[in-house]
Every structure is written in structure tokens, then in C-alpha cells.
Amino acid sequence: MFGINGPEFLLLLIIGVLVIGPSRLPEYTQKLANLVKEVRRMASGAREQIKDEVGIDIDDVDWKKYDPRQYDPRRIIKEALLDDDTKPVSAGAPAAVAAVAAASAASYAEERPARVIERLADGERAPFDSEAT
């Protein structure tokens, strides 16, 4: 925890006792105990809130499944490209699709109105809408 081993922790504890002093040591140990209790209470409250809102228990979730380090983009792309979930198409289907597309394009061209392009006369200023800007 925090990269502190046993002897270093003992040294920090002794320095803390000397700095705080024996008269204030019980007060600070009580404050530390209250802080630990409060953090534990907040953590359990957050766990219960997540359980109520999401509807699942945190302990039941497989967190390794959501670890982003396990995803290899090359593997994902390879699987997507090699995944053969397309349905076979009959031999006559491409000709039928082409015929339907040609008929649709022809009917669209017949129904489409002629495009009218209005040009400004030489020297005429373009319309300006002062409320649009």
C-alpha cells in the first residue's frame, strides 16, 4: 500500500508520535478511526445506491470482461472480416436487382421536375436578410 514497507511505516509512526505528542495522540487516533468509519460508510452507501439504480450486485459483475486492455484492434478487425454471417444469394438475384434499379431510376427521371436556375443580372446585388445574421 503506497509503496511503504514495514520498517518505513514504523519509522513514520514514530515520527508522527513525536510530532503530535503524547497529549494529543488519543485525539488524533480517534479522528483517524472516525475518518475510516466514514469512508467505509460512504463506500457501502455508494455500493447500495449502484445496486438500487442499476439492479445488479457489484460482486456479480465480471470486471475482466470490461477491461480495455484485453481488446486487440487487430483481432477485432480480423474477426469482423472473417465472420461469415452473410446469407447466400441465388444466381438470378443480381440481374433482378439491376432490373429493379434501372426501372426505379427511369421512373424517377420521368417524375422529376426540371431544375430552374435563377441568375442575377449584371450589377444586381445579392439579397440580404438583416435578421438572419
C-alpha positions as CSV (number, residue, x, y, z in Angstrom):
1,M,0.0,0.0,0.0
2,F,1.5,3.3,-1.2
3,G,4.9,1.5,-1.6
4,I,5.7,1.7,2.1
5,N,7.2,-1.4,3.7
6,G,7.2,-2.4,7.4
7,P,10.3,-0.6,8.7
8,E,9.3,2.6,6.8
9,F,5.8,2.5,8.2
10,L,7.2,2.0,11.8
11,L,9.6,5.0,11.3
12,L,6.7,7.2,10.0
13,L,4.6,6.1,13.0
14,I,7.4,7.0,15.5
15,I,7.9,10.4,13.8
16,G,4.1,11.0,13.9
17,V,4.0,10.2,17.6
18,L,6.9,12.6,18.3
19,V,5.4,15.4,16.2
20,I,1.9,15.1,17.5
21,G,3.0,14.4,21.1
22,P,1.6,12.1,23.7
23,S,-1.0,14.5,24.9
24,R,-2.8,14.9,21.5
25,L,-2.2,11.3,20.3
26,P,-5.6,9.9,21.6
27,E,-7.5,12.7,19.9
28,Y,-5.8,12.2,16.6
29,T,-6.3,8.4,16.7
30,Q,-10.0,8.9,17.4
31,K,-10.2,11.3,14.4
32,L,-8.4,8.7,12.2
33,A,-10.8,6.0,13.4
34,N,-13.8,8.2,12.6
35,L,-12.4,9.0,9.2
36,V,-12.0,5.3,8.4
37,K,-15.6,4.6,9.6
38,E,-17.0,7.4,7.5
39,V,-15.1,6.3,4.3
40,R,-16.4,2.7,4.8
41,R,-20.0,4.0,5.3
42,M,-19.7,6.1,2.2
43,A,-18.4,3.2,0.2
44,S,-21.2,0.9,1.3
45,G,-23.7,3.6,0.6
46,A,-22.4,4.0,-2.9
47,R,-22.5,0.2,-3.4
48,E,-26.1,0.1,-2.3
49,Q,-27.0,3.1,-4.5
50,I,-25.5,1.4,-7.5
51,K,-27.3,-1.8,-6.7
52,D,-30.6,0.1,-6.4
53,E,-30.2,2.1,-9.6
54,V,-28.6,-0.5,-11.9
55,G,-30.2,-3.5,-10.4
56,I,-27.1,-5.7,-10.2
57,D,-24.7,-6.5,-7.5
58,I,-21.2,-5.3,-8.0
59,D,-19.8,-8.6,-6.8
60,D,-21.6,-10.4,-9.6
61,V,-20.2,-8.4,-12.4
62,D,-17.3,-9.9,-14.4
63,W,-15.0,-6.9,-14.5
64,K,-12.4,-8.7,-16.6
65,K,-14.9,-8.6,-19.5
66,Y,-14.9,-4.8,-19.4
67,D,-11.1,-4.4,-19.2
68,P,-10.0,-2.3,-22.2
69,R,-6.5,-3.8,-22.1
70,Q,-7.9,-7.1,-23.3
71,Y,-9.1,-5.7,-26.6
72,D,-6.7,-6.0,-29.5
73,P,-7.9,-4.0,-32.5
74,R,-6.2,-6.3,-35.0
75,R,-8.0,-9.3,-33.5
76,I,-11.4,-7.5,-33.6
77,I,-10.9,-6.4,-37.2
78,K,-9.7,-9.9,-38.2
79,E,-12.8,-11.5,-36.6
80,A,-15.1,-9.0,-38.2
81,L,-13.6,-9.5,-41.7
82,L,-13.6,-13.3,-41.4
83,D,-17.0,-13.5,-39.8
84,D,-19.2,-15.2,-42.5
85,D,-22.7,-14.3,-41.5
86,T,-23.9,-13.3,-44.9
87,K,-26.7,-15.2,-46.5
88,P,-26.1,-16.9,-49.8
89,V,-27.7,-15.1,-52.8
90,S,-29.3,-17.0,-55.6
91,A,-27.6,-16.8,-59.1
92,G,-30.5,-14.9,-60.7
93,A,-30.7,-12.2,-58.0
94,P,-28.1,-9.8,-59.3
95,A,-29.9,-9.5,-62.7
96,A,-33.2,-8.9,-60.9
97,V,-31.7,-6.3,-58.6
98,A,-30.2,-4.5,-61.6
99,A,-33.5,-4.5,-63.5
100,V,-35.4,-3.1,-60.5
101,A,-32.7,-0.4,-60.0
102,A,-32.9,0.6,-63.7
103,A,-36.7,0.8,-63.6
104,S,-36.6,2.9,-60.5
105,A,-34.1,5.3,-62.0
106,A,-36.1,5.7,-65.2
107,S,-39.3,6.4,-63.3
108,Y,-37.5,8.9,-61.0
109,A,-36.1,10.7,-64.1
110,E,-39.6,11.0,-65.6
111,E,-41.3,12.3,-62.4
112,R,-38.5,14.8,-61.5
113,P,-39.3,18.4,-62.4
114,A,-36.9,20.4,-64.5
115,R,-34.4,22.3,-62.4
116,V,-34.7,26.1,-62.7
117,I,-31.6,28.2,-62.0
118,E,-32.2,31.9,-61.4
119,R,-29.3,34.1,-62.1
120,L,-28.8,37.7,-61.0
121,A,-28.5,40.4,-63.7
122,D,-25.1,42.1,-64.2
123,G,-24.6,44.7,-61.4
124,E,-27.6,43.4,-59.3
125,R,-26.8,43.0,-55.6
126,A,-27.5,39.7,-53.9
127,P,-30.5,39.7,-51.5
128,F,-29.5,40.4,-47.9
129,D,-31.5,39.4,-44.8
130,S,-30.6,41.6,-41.8
131,E,-32.4,39.3,-39.4
132,A,-30.6,36.2,-40.4
133,T,-27.2,37.4,-39.2
